[in-house]
Every structure is written in C-alpha cells, then in structure tokens.
Amino acid sequence: MKKLKTPWFYVVVAIFMIFPSIAFGENDIYTDVKKSANELAEVLVNDYNVSGVQYALISDGKIVVSGTSGIFHKANVKTLDNKSIFGIGSISKMFPTTAIMLLSDQGKLNLDEPVATYLPEFKMADERYKEITVRMLLNHSSGIMGSLYVNSGMYDYPTTLNHDNFLKELAQQKLKGDPGEFSVYCNDGFTLAELVVEKVSGMSFSEFIKKNITEPLGMTNTKTPQDDFDRNRLARTFKNEEETPIETLNMIGAGGVYSTAEDLCRLGQAYMNDPGYAAAAKLLSQEAKTRTMQKEYLRGIGPEQNEGLFGYGLGWDSVDAYPYSQYNIQALIKGGDTGLYHGSMIVLPEYNMAFAAVLSGGSSFCGQVMGQTLLLKTLLAENDITKIIPPGDLQAPVLSSMPLEQTSYAGIYANNAMVMNVSVGTEGKITISALSHKDIPDEIYLYTSEGVFVNEDGSKKLTFVNEANGKTYIQINQIFNLPNLGQTIMTSYEYEKIEPNIIDDVSQKAWDERNGTKY
C-alpha cells in the first residue's frame, strides 16, 4: 500500500520546480572567475598603491563579472560602483582610431593618404612631414617627436588651449625619423588624428564621438573634458596620500577621455567577430576591424612581439601579446596612464570577450595582468582552452661557450634617458655600466646554450640585433613577476649603439674649459 503524500510534499515540489537551483545547486561556470576577480582587486588595493579599482568582463554579450574595490574619495562617504567614472588615459586613443575607421568606412578618407591632404594647415619644419599618412598616426610610426603637453595636464580646468595651439607648435618641430621607419609611442599622432576627424567630419571631436560611438553603443558614462556632466561622479585621485582636484587631460584623443569599465567593454564589443549586440556589430565593417588588428609594427624596424606588450596595430598597443600567443589566441590590448588615473582594455575578438579595468593609483600594467588572469580563467570555464599554462620559473643562467664574434658588439650604447658602456668578455660575460647615472649598479649577463645572454636572476634575455637601417640595437626580453597578481613579458630595443663623435680641436678646447663648471 502506497503512503499518501501530505500537502507539504506538493508545496516542496512546487518550490523545486520554480527554483530548481535550490534542489540541484547553482551551476555557475564562472564561480572561479568571480572569486579571482574579487581577490585580485583586493591585492591591487592592498599591495599596489591603488586607492580604487573598477573592473568588468564581458563574454558573448553578457557581463560575466563587474565589481569594484577601494574607496571613491578620502572622506569615504560615497562608495565606488559600476557607474563611478575614471580617467582612462591612453585608452582614449581607441576613440580617434575608431573615428578614423568609421570615416574610412564612409569613404571620406584613406588610411594611406598623406595627413596634409585632409588637413592642409598641418606643416612642420621638416619637409618629410608631407610623407606622414593617416595610418602612421595610428601605428606610432609618423616620426613626430612625441608629446606636446603644454596646457594639457590640468587640475579641474577643461581648456582647448592645447588643441587650439597644436598645429602652431608642430610647425616649429622636426621629425625624429623618416615617416614609417619605426614605431615608437607617440601621443601627438593621436592629437593630430583628432584634428583630422574634426576637419573631415565638420564636427568637434567630442561631438563626433558622442554621436557616432558612445551614443550608438550605449556608453552613457563616457565623457570628455569638453562635455557637460556631473564631475562629482569622477573617482578621486591622490598624491602623497592627499586628495587632489579632478585631473583633467586636455589632449582628448591622446588621453583625455573619462569612462567606466563596463563602457569600455562595450567599446571592445565593436571589435569582436560576433559581439551579441547589434549596435556593436554594425558600428564598423569587418574590413575596418580587421585592419586595426594587423601587425603594423612589422612595417618598420623593431623586434617581434609575440613575447611582448608593444606589438602595435592601429590604435592598439599590442595585437600579438603574451600570454595569449601561447594559446594561438589574438588579444587586442590598450593601456592608459595619466599622472593619477590608469586603465587597461583587452579584447579577444575571435572569442567575443573583453575585459576592462580603470584605476585611481597603481598603473595600467596592474589592470592588464589582472585582466589576463581573468580572461584565461573565462576561456577555461567556457572550454575554449583545456588548461592554463603556468608561468615559467626564473632560472639563473649557466655559462656556455660564446662565439668570439659577439665581442665585436662591445661599445657605447644609449637610449632617450641613459648612456651605457657595454663590455663583452671572451669568456661570455657582458657588463653594462651606466656612464650617465653613476648610482645605477652594473648589470651582468652570461652567454647561454640558447644563444642569448641572460642576467643573473634569469629575468632578462639580451641579444644584439643588426637592423636593416645599418644600426645595432640591444634587444631585451624581460619577465615581470607581480607578486599575488601574475606574470607578463616585455620585449624592446632597449639601447642603440652609437659611434664616437669626432670633433675638432677648437670645440674640444672649448668643452674642456667649461667641463666641471657649476651653474
């Protein structure tokens, strides 16, 4: 005889039918991602001088994780949330990039046409300026000196002075290299791109990006210094533990935009193959998106960047970065740093994922390493990868027999900050001594069986490169371990070999008479 069921049985069954997760447990494949996000955000605040961080990760059109850690301002009467606005620094460069690609899609400009075609008032004290194309502004290869900061970085003072005087300032400059010869980070290229957008569109840059980018994508929390918005929503910044007035960077296209992590993920969707969001899918043509993702840095001289952070695309800092290269995954990365605000945006276009973090304090590097950890965990959760490859252990070098021709690379090397003497011993030992900074200790590298020189703790690999331009460079591959956060690698031409500058006796005598004089 079957036992009769009480009325309570039917109540319980009904509850389980309505809320099955109560009976079977919540099947959230992103549990580890969310746990890691909270932990890493706390690490940033506790260990990396970050006063406040906001982060978000989106996959297939859905927010996987969105959160904050830290404080909004020193009084702590207001808390950080997903609507708090931060300066995003050079992530702003993706706005002139996107604007240029929009105008290209509309047939209003050609990437390989000289900038002067669209901006006839653009002139420089160097005839090579006529060879600078629109593309070169976006891949950092224009040869323009770098950064005109006059009247740019301000505290709570939006002004157009930098913008209005920019062409006048450029007209007095020469180029640092032939246009297209090499890609070296150049803020002014993006300010110039901002002016091209204004000239071609007939609109102010702030008006153009609002009408054509932020409004269509629903980026309601993205503003420029020239916009009218409630600046009390800006997360506060600190210097020497004192709260500062609102930081205002008036080079809008190069670094002056304000935004949130979720808004930046929406911008990232515009570069995905299938963003799951109609407005993002139709913002740019597939051809335009693909063009931004090419290895533009290989057009000129420079090292391969599949173990690096600066393999430039159009706008992107890297289209060919570690650790994603280990999985044959393309990642598009853009970082941003002002004096006080920092941020990172990473897009995996084939996997329709994006991550963004914006910070007060710290550095963009912190956000980037946080992002790579969370993106890899998300790829694992969605079965796009089978495992996460652990970071390599640093190992001290073992000296190996060195070909004698390596000794020919000894000499004086320099970069934009230091002059170094490089000695190469026949036994395979390199000593790098700073001639310009006597307080910097010597660096020692040993030749190894890999055919490269490795420093004493194993974190740096050094090779000499004879480039197509006839010059010799020291290439450094450096591993950065950020305790409790993660690991990444940077590859760069660190120094260029310089030959002795022979001067006449009169000049030498004049120098000898002045040398050592204190002013």
Protein Blocks (a to p, Z undefined) as FASTA:
>chain_A
ZZdddfklmmmmmmmmmmmmlmnopadfklmmmmmmmmmmmmmmmmnopabdcddddeeh
iafbdcdedjfblnlpaccdfkbccdekjmlmmmmmmmmmmmmmnopacfkbcfklmmmm
bccfbfklmmpcfklmmnopnopakiacehkacghiacfklmmmmmmmmmmpccfbdehk
accddfklmmmmmmmmmmmnopafklmmmmmmmmmnopakbccfkbccdfklpccddeeh
iacdddddfblklomcccdfklmmmmmmmmpfblopaklmmmpcfklmmmmmpcfklmmg
cddfkbccblccehiabfcdcfklmnopacdddddddfkbccdddddfknopacddddee
hjfklmmmmmmmmmmmmmmmnopafbdcddddddddddddddfklmmmgccdddfkbccd
ddddfkopacdddfklmkbccddddddfkopacdfkopaccdddddfkopacdddddddd
dehkbccdddddfbdcdddddddfklmmmmmmmgopaZZ
